[in-house]
Amino acid sequence: MKGKCPECDSVDLEWKDSVIQDRSRGFNFKCEECDTKATEWYALEYIETEVRE
């Protein structure tokens, strides 16, 4: 994850848990500079099914 704080643009983030909602995955974080808590969202995309033997 290459996020930055939406309030102060810091990249000093403490990543927490993640959540899946519909076709998106969100990563919760807290900014170590200004204490902002936010979620960074990514779209999930199906690529292929791999058959294992």
Sequence and secondary structure as in RCSB ss.txt:
>XXXX:A:sequence
MKGKCPECDSVDLEWKDSVIQDRSRGFNFKCEECDTKATEWYALEYIETEVRE
>XXXX:A:secstr
     TTT    EEEEEEEEETTEEEEEEEETTT  EEEEEEE          
